[in-house]
Amino acid sequence: MGTLTVQSCDRDGLQYTLGAASTSDNFANDGKTLLVFVNANASSRTLTIAANDTTKTGYGDIDVPNTTITVPGSGTNGGRLIVGFFPQARFNDVGGRVNYTLDNATDMSVAAVSVASQ
């Protein structure tokens, strides 16, 4: 499992840096963070973002499904995809991180970018 360093973007922009994705990564989530993926492989990938089950008064335990997204292969929009935002109550684990998996990380790059409030 890899821990992504979150890069900050403000109104002046950000020249973000992509790093190699692994099949299981996480990042600190402030609720304003996006994931930027580039898939250089022709085959699409399946991204699964872990969600938290919750308990609500009057309803009891509620199963919250994980979010599953297809990352396109390189022949579709150059394999580029942006995913997010991630509401903290739904996606943060007890350490304040979002966890995700890829079915295959070959030729996958990723950046975690937090968008500053202006």
MDTraj code that builds the backbone (N, CA, C; nanometers):
import mdtraj as md
import numpy as np

residues = "MET GLY THR LEU THR VAL GLN SER CYS ASP ARG ASP GLY LEU GLN TYR THR LEU GLY ALA ALA SER THR SER ASP ASN PHE ALA ASN ASP GLY LYS THR LEU LEU VAL PHE VAL ASN ALA ASN ALA SER SER ARG THR LEU THR ILE ALA ALA ASN ASP THR THR LYS THR GLY TYR GLY ASP ILE ASP VAL PRO ASN THR THR ILE THR VAL PRO GLY SER GLY THR ASN GLY GLY ARG LEU ILE VAL GLY PHE PHE PRO GLN ALA ARG PHE ASN ASP VAL GLY GLY ARG VAL ASN TYR THR LEU ASP ASN ALA THR ASP MET SER VAL ALA ALA VAL SER VAL ALA SER GLN".split()
xyz = np.array([
    [0.0847, -0.1177, 0.0000],
    [0.0000, 0.0000, 0.0000],
    [0.0887, 0.1233, 0.0000],
    [0.0522, 0.2182, -0.0833],
    [0.1245, 0.3436, -0.0888],
    [0.0436, 0.4565, -0.0274],
    [0.1126, 0.5524, 0.0301],
    [0.0470, 0.6716, 0.0827],
    [0.0834, 0.7876, -0.0080],
    [-0.0175, 0.8473, -0.0698],
    [0.0039, 0.9579, -0.1613],
    [0.0254, 1.0874, -0.0841],
    [0.1173, 1.1691, -0.1297],
    [0.1352, 1.3028, -0.0758],
    [0.0348, 1.3938, -0.1443],
    [-0.0467, 1.4619, -0.0664],
    [-0.1487, 1.5507, -0.1223],
    [-0.0826, 1.6823, -0.1628],
    [-0.1064, 1.7233, -0.2863],
    [-0.0542, 1.8493, -0.3399],
    [-0.1652, 1.9535, -0.3331],
    [-0.1309, 2.0779, -0.3022],
    [-0.2306, 2.1836, -0.2855],
    [-0.2400, 2.2718, -0.4095],
    [-0.3633, 2.3000, -0.4488],
    [-0.3895, 2.3868, -0.5637],
    [-0.4679, 2.5088, -0.5161],
    [-0.4211, 2.6281, -0.5541],
    [-0.4945, 2.7499, -0.5221],
    [-0.5277, 2.8220, -0.6528],
    [-0.5739, 2.9439, -0.6438],
    [-0.6171, 3.0155, -0.7649],
    [-0.5032, 3.0410, -0.8629],
    [-0.3781, 3.0269, -0.8171],
    [-0.2635, 3.0431, -0.9064],
    [-0.2332, 2.9157, -0.9848],
    [-0.3065, 2.8090, -0.9544],
    [-0.2879, 2.6833, -1.0264],
    [-0.1861, 2.5928, -0.9586],
    [-0.1632, 2.4780, -1.0206],
    [-0.0700, 2.3793, -0.9675],
    [-0.0130, 2.2992, -1.0829],
    [0.1164, 2.2913, -1.0903],
    [0.1819, 2.1997, -1.1828],
    [0.2028, 2.0708, -1.1036],
    [0.0997, 1.9865, -1.1022],
    [0.1018, 1.8675, -1.0177],
    [0.1988, 1.7634, -1.0716],
    [0.2418, 1.6770, -0.9822],
    [0.3337, 1.5689, -1.0147],
    [0.2609, 1.4367, -1.0007],
    [0.2643, 1.3573, -1.1054],
    [0.2080, 1.2230, -1.1018],
    [0.3126, 1.1256, -1.0486],
    [0.2675, 1.0273, -0.9744],
    [0.3547, 0.9205, -0.9268],
    [0.2962, 0.7868, -0.9682],
    [0.3746, 0.6831, -0.9584],
    [0.3267, 0.5491, -0.9924],
    [0.2185, 0.5066, -0.8932],
    [0.1075, 0.4592, -0.9462],
    [-0.0003, 0.4074, -0.8617],
    [0.0310, 0.2625, -0.8250],
    [-0.0182, 0.2197, -0.7112],
    [-0.0107, 0.0779, -0.6752],
    [-0.1528, 0.0243, -0.6675],
    [-0.1667, -0.1048, -0.6443],
    [-0.3010, -0.1629, -0.6410],
    [-0.3772, -0.1259, -0.5147],
    [-0.3094, -0.0646, -0.4173],
    [-0.3748, -0.0234, -0.2933],
    [-0.3055, 0.1011, -0.2404],
    [-0.3727, 0.2156, -0.2496],
    [-0.3158, 0.3428, -0.2051],
    [-0.4126, 0.4124, -0.1101],
    [-0.3613, 0.5137, -0.0395],
    [-0.4464, 0.5971, 0.0449],
    [-0.3909, 0.7383, 0.0472],
    [-0.4726, 0.8312, 0.0950],
    [-0.4297, 0.9710, 0.1053],
    [-0.5095, 1.0403, 0.2144],
    [-0.4485, 1.1429, 0.2746],
    [-0.5170, 1.2248, 0.3748],
    [-0.6246, 1.3054, 0.3027],
    [-0.7458, 1.3032, 0.3570],
    [-0.8585, 1.3678, 0.2892],
    [-0.9165, 1.4802, 0.3731],
    [-0.9174, 1.6006, 0.3152],
    [-0.9768, 1.7166, 0.3802],
    [-1.1164, 1.7473, 0.3263],
    [-1.1696, 1.6602, 0.2417],
    [-1.3015, 1.6819, 0.1818],
    [-1.2957, 1.7654, 0.0547],
    [-1.1765, 1.8175, 0.0220],
    [-1.1585, 1.8996, -0.0987],
    [-1.0498, 1.8405, -0.1877],
    [-1.0308, 1.7100, -0.1769],
    [-0.9232, 1.6436, -0.2492],
    [-0.9774, 1.5658, -0.3685],
    [-0.9063, 1.5756, -0.4793],
    [-0.9366, 1.5034, -0.6027],
    [-0.8235, 1.4057, -0.6319],
    [-0.8549, 1.2991, -0.7025],
    [-0.7524, 1.2096, -0.7549],
    [-0.7435, 1.2307, -0.9054],
    [-0.6220, 1.2430, -0.9559],
    [-0.5965, 1.2581, -1.0992],
    [-0.5254, 1.1315, -1.1443],
    [-0.5856, 1.0584, -1.2381],
    [-0.5269, 0.9344, -1.2888],
    [-0.4893, 0.9500, -1.4353],
    [-0.3797, 0.8854, -1.4736],
    [-0.3441, 0.8687, -1.6138],
    [-0.3113, 0.7206, -1.6330],
    [-0.3841, 0.6582, -1.7244],
    [-0.3650, 0.5175, -1.7564],
    [-0.2963, 0.5101, -1.8925],
    [-0.1694, 0.4725, -1.8954],
    [-0.0939, 0.4634, -2.0208],
    [-0.1112, 0.3283, -2.0887],
    [-0.1921, 0.2400, -2.0306],
    [-0.2181, 0.1088, -2.0871],
    [-0.3462, 0.1135, -2.1694],
    [-0.3543, 0.0335, -2.2740],
    [-0.4735, 0.0317, -2.3592],
    [-0.5961, -0.0248, -2.2875],
    [-0.5751, -0.1062, -2.1852],
    [-0.6863, -0.1681, -2.1128],
    [-0.7370, -0.0771, -2.0019],
    [-0.8677, -0.0726, -1.9860],
    [-0.9254, 0.0052, -1.8760],
    [-0.8936, -0.0627, -1.7430],
    [-0.9074, 0.0125, -1.6354],
    [-0.8827, -0.0365, -1.5003],
    [-1.0062, -0.0115, -1.4149],
    [-1.0229, -0.0919, -1.3116],
    [-1.1335, -0.0725, -1.2186],
    [-1.0787, -0.0139, -1.0886],
    [-1.1320, 0.1031, -1.0529],
    [-1.0961, 0.1745, -0.9306],
    [-1.2083, 0.1526, -0.8298],
    [-1.1740, 0.1082, -0.7090],
    [-1.2725, 0.0898, -0.6028],
    [-1.2320, 0.1755, -0.4840],
    [-1.3216, 0.2656, -0.4448],
    [-1.2956, 0.3561, -0.3329],
    [-1.3766, 0.3072, -0.2136],
    [-1.3071, 0.2795, -0.1032],
    [-1.3716, 0.2235, 0.0153],
    [-1.4600, 0.3272, 0.0831],
    [-1.5803, 0.2845, 0.1194],
    [-1.6745, 0.3697, 0.1920],
    [-1.6918, 0.3156, 0.3335],
    [-1.7397, 0.4004, 0.4224],
    [-1.7638, 0.3612, 0.5617],
    [-1.9113, 0.3313, 0.5829],
    [-1.9369, 0.2203, 0.6517],
    [-2.0736, 0.1963, 0.6961],
    [-2.1012, 0.2977, 0.8066],
    [-2.2286, 0.3231, 0.8312],
    [-2.2627, 0.4261, 0.9293],
    [-2.3783, 0.3787, 1.0157],
    [-2.3999, 0.4468, 1.1251],
    [-2.5135, 0.4213, 1.2127],
    [-2.5895, 0.5521, 1.2283],
    [-2.7185, 0.5485, 1.2039],
    [-2.8033, 0.6673, 1.2167],
    [-2.9135, 0.6392, 1.3179],
    [-2.9341, 0.7333, 1.4079],
    [-3.0384, 0.7202, 1.5084],
    [-3.1730, 0.6963, 1.4408],
    [-3.2430, 0.5950, 1.4866],
    [-3.3731, 0.5617, 1.4301],
    [-3.3652, 0.4668, 1.3118],
    [-3.2466, 0.4507, 1.2555],
    [-3.2289, 0.3618, 1.1400],
    [-3.1347, 0.2466, 1.1695],
    [-3.0488, 0.2612, 1.2691],
    [-2.9515, 0.1566, 1.3014],
    [-2.8344, 0.1586, 1.2055],
    [-2.7749, 0.0411, 1.1863],
    [-2.6595, 0.0289, 1.0977],
    [-2.7028, 0.0377, 0.9519],
    [-2.6290, 0.1166, 0.8757],
    [-2.6578, 0.1340, 0.7335],
    [-2.5328, 0.0954, 0.6560],
    [-2.5458, -0.0015, 0.5637],
    [-2.4346, -0.0400, 0.4781],
    [-2.4196, 0.0640, 0.3682],
    [-2.3009, 0.1204, 0.3562],
    [-2.2725, 0.2182, 0.2520],
    [-2.1830, 0.1480, 0.1492],
    [-2.2271, 0.1408, 0.0242],
    [-2.1480, 0.0674, -0.0751],
    [-2.0197, 0.1410, -0.1127],
    [-1.9181, 0.0639, -0.1480],
    [-1.7965, 0.1221, -0.2045],
    [-1.8318, 0.1839, -0.3392],
    [-1.7515, 0.2779, -0.3836],
    [-1.7706, 0.3407, -0.5139],
    [-1.6757, 0.2747, -0.6130],
    [-1.7307, 0.2303, -0.7265],
    [-1.6512, 0.1656, -0.8299],
    [-1.6578, 0.2487, -0.9568],
    [-1.5408, 0.2779, -1.0135],
    [-1.5295, 0.3642, -1.1308],
    [-1.4353, 0.2976, -1.2305],
    [-1.4664, 0.3107, -1.3591],
    [-1.3776, 0.2602, -1.4640],
    [-1.2823, 0.3703, -1.5078],
    [-1.1528, 0.3418, -1.5000],
    [-1.0505, 0.4327, -1.5517],
    [-1.0282, 0.3927, -1.6974],
    [-1.0489, 0.4856, -1.7914],
    [-1.0385, 0.4465, -1.9320],
    [-0.8969, 0.4068, -1.9716],
    [-0.8886, 0.3251, -2.0761],
    [-0.7584, 0.2911, -2.1325],
    [-0.7016, 0.4101, -2.2080],
    [-0.5774, 0.3981, -2.2498],
    [-0.5061, 0.5096, -2.3130],
    [-0.5704, 0.5570, -2.4432],
    [-0.6492, 0.4725, -2.5081],
    [-0.7148, 0.5116, -2.6334],
    [-0.8363, 0.6003, -2.6143],
    [-0.8808, 0.6168, -2.4905],
    [-0.9965, 0.7014, -2.4605],
    [-0.9490, 0.8196, -2.3779],
    [-0.9487, 0.9375, -2.4396],
    [-0.9064, 1.0601, -2.3712],
    [-0.7669, 1.0477, -2.3101],
    [-0.6823, 0.9698, -2.3733],
    [-0.5460, 0.9531, -2.3229],
    [-0.5383, 0.8812, -2.1897],
    [-0.6472, 0.8133, -2.1502],
    [-0.6488, 0.7412, -2.0231],
    [-0.6575, 0.8321, -1.9019],
    [-0.6993, 0.9577, -1.9230],
    [-0.7048, 1.0549, -1.8122],
    [-0.8414, 1.0525, -1.7424],
    [-0.8383, 1.0649, -1.6100],
    [-0.9607, 1.0666, -1.5303],
    [-0.9347, 1.1436, -1.4020],
    [-1.0308, 1.2287, -1.3630],
    [-1.0275, 1.2966, -1.2332],
    [-1.1469, 1.2456, -1.1529],
    [-1.1218, 1.2108, -1.0262],
    [-1.2254, 1.1557, -0.9392],
    [-1.2286, 1.2358, -0.8093],
    [-1.3467, 1.2650, -0.7586],
    [-1.3609, 1.3343, -0.6304],
    [-1.4700, 1.4379, -0.6411],
    [-1.4968, 1.5023, -0.5433],
    [-1.4476, 1.5108, -0.4069],
    [-1.4965, 1.3908, -0.3250],
    [-1.4389, 1.3754, -0.2037],
    [-1.4686, 1.2626, -0.1184],
    [-1.5195, 1.3133, 0.0162],
    [-1.6525, 1.3150, 0.0372],
    [-1.7063, 1.3595, 0.1661],
    [-1.6427, 1.2786, 0.2807],
    [-1.5935, 1.3490, 0.3800],
    [-1.5174, 1.2857, 0.4865],
    [-1.5968, 1.1806, 0.5633],
    [-1.7227, 1.2078, 0.5940],
    [-1.8021, 1.1131, 0.6716],
    [-1.8224, 0.9820, 0.5963],
    [-1.8284, 0.9888, 0.4670],
    [-1.8520, 0.8678, 0.3881],
    [-1.7236, 0.7914, 0.3576],
    [-1.6128, 0.8624, 0.3341],
    [-1.4940, 0.7952, 0.2823],
    [-1.3743, 0.7887, 0.3764],
    [-1.3616, 0.8796, 0.4740],
    [-1.2429, 0.8783, 0.5605],
    [-1.2449, 0.7606, 0.6566],
    [-1.1290, 0.6955, 0.6704],
    [-1.1166, 0.5920, 0.7725],
    [-1.0877, 0.6596, 0.9071],
    [-1.0611, 0.5824, 1.0107],
    [-1.0390, 0.6405, 1.1438],
    [-0.9153, 0.7297, 1.1488],
    [-0.8233, 0.7143, 1.0535],
    [-0.7033, 0.7976, 1.0469],
    [-0.7186, 0.9188, 0.9561],
    [-0.8414, 0.9436, 0.9043],
    [-0.8656, 1.0584, 0.8179],
    [-0.8177, 1.0381, 0.6750],
    [-0.8050, 0.9118, 0.6339],
    [-0.7559, 0.8793, 0.4997],
    [-0.8631, 0.8095, 0.4170],
    [-0.8536, 0.8305, 0.2873],
    [-0.9358, 0.7562, 0.1912],
    [-0.8487, 0.6438, 0.1367],
    [-0.9056, 0.5256, 0.1281],
    [-0.8358, 0.4078, 0.0771],
    [-0.8999, 0.3645, -0.0544],
    [-0.8156, 0.3302, -0.1514],
    [-0.8696, 0.2798, -0.2776],
    [-0.7834, 0.1670, -0.3298],
    [-0.8417, 0.0880, -0.4190],
    [-0.7692, -0.0189, -0.4858],
    [-0.7899, -0.0078, -0.6365],
    [-0.6920, -0.0573, -0.7094],
    [-0.7008, -0.0730, -0.8540],
    [-0.6879, -0.2213, -0.8839],
    [-0.7648, -0.2702, -0.9801],
    [-0.7542, -0.4121, -1.0141],
    [-0.6202, -0.4437, -1.0790],
    [-0.5557, -0.3432, -1.1396],
    [-0.4259, -0.3600, -1.2032],
    [-0.3609, -0.2214, -1.2090],
    [-0.2410, -0.2079, -1.1566],
    [-0.1759, -0.0768, -1.1522],
    [-0.0677, -0.0600, -1.2592],
    [-0.0540, -0.1578, -1.3477],
    [0.0465, -0.1481, -1.4534],
    [0.0191, -0.0262, -1.5403],
    [0.1203, 0.0578, -1.5588],
    [0.1129, 0.1784, -1.6418],
    [0.0184, 0.2855, -1.5864],
    [-0.0121, 0.2784, -1.4563],
    [-0.1026, 0.3758, -1.3940],
    [-0.0233, 0.4796, -1.3158],
    [-0.0603, 0.6065, -1.3327],
    [-0.0036, 0.7168, -1.2560],
    [-0.1164, 0.7884, -1.1840],
    [-0.0837, 0.8501, -1.0696],
    [-0.1865, 0.9152, -0.9894],
    [-0.1278, 1.0356, -0.9161],
    [-0.2135, 1.1343, -0.8909],
    [-0.1803, 1.2477, -0.8037],
    [-0.3031, 1.2762, -0.7188],
    [-0.2820, 1.3116, -0.5931],
    [-0.3888, 1.3582, -0.5045],
    [-0.3733, 1.5092, -0.4924],
    [-0.4796, 1.5821, -0.5259],
    [-0.4738, 1.7285, -0.5288],
    [-0.5865, 1.7857, -0.4437],
    [-0.5501, 1.8685, -0.3456],
    [-0.6484, 1.9382, -0.2629],
    [-0.6701, 2.0774, -0.3199],
    [-0.7965, 2.1136, -0.3381],
    [-0.8320, 2.2427, -0.3954],
    [-0.8611, 2.3390, -0.2802],
    [-0.7814, 2.4449, -0.2716],
    [-0.7944, 2.5415, -0.1637],
    [-0.9228, 2.6225, -0.1783],
    [-0.9856, 2.6557, -0.0671],
    [-1.1018, 2.7446, -0.0679],
    [-1.0542, 2.8856, -0.0929],
    [-1.1286, 2.9597, -0.1712],
    [-1.0901, 3.0972, -0.2020],
    [-1.1942, 3.1928, -0.1523],
])
top = md.Topology()
chain = top.add_chain()
for i, resn in enumerate(residues, 1):
    res = top.add_residue(resn, chain, resSeq=i)
    for name in ("N", "CA", "C"):
        top.add_atom(name, md.element.get_by_symbol(name[0]), res)
traj = md.Trajectory(xyz[None], top)
